[in-house]
Amino acid sequence: MDTGRGTRRGFSDRLAQIRRTAGALDNITAVTGENTVIMSLMNGVDSEEIIAEKAGAEHLLHAVIKVASHKENDGYVFFQP
């Protein structure tokens, strides 16, 4: 399975994701109060920077997600919590 990483399609998919994030942030910042915490669970390393720029770094909670699965030779993915 081609993930699109390192390809023109991968770049355009990432660009579309960033644009959707920026659009969603208009709604998020409209309801962000003094004590609101925003946590991004998106893949990629720049979503937190985009959120902090729009909503304020003081509202951002960084997160790391580990997916407990692996890919077999036949392409089937097993979930192993």
Phi, psi and omega in degrees: 000129179273122180278347181084001181290134178080008180245169177299320179296319178300320178294315182291326175296318180294320178298318178297321178296318179296318179297319178296320178298313180299320178294319179294329181295333175300318178289319182294314182292336178294334181247009180279121178255185183302324184255016181282137175245132179244126179239124178268127176248020179281151174284160183107164185253359185246359182296323179296322178296319179295316180295314181298321180297323184271317187257344182103129182299333181294344179263355189268133173243115181287150181216154174231135179244133175248122178269121182270076179205170177210163182255129176274168180302326180278002177091353181284136182254128178257136175268126181228090181292000000 
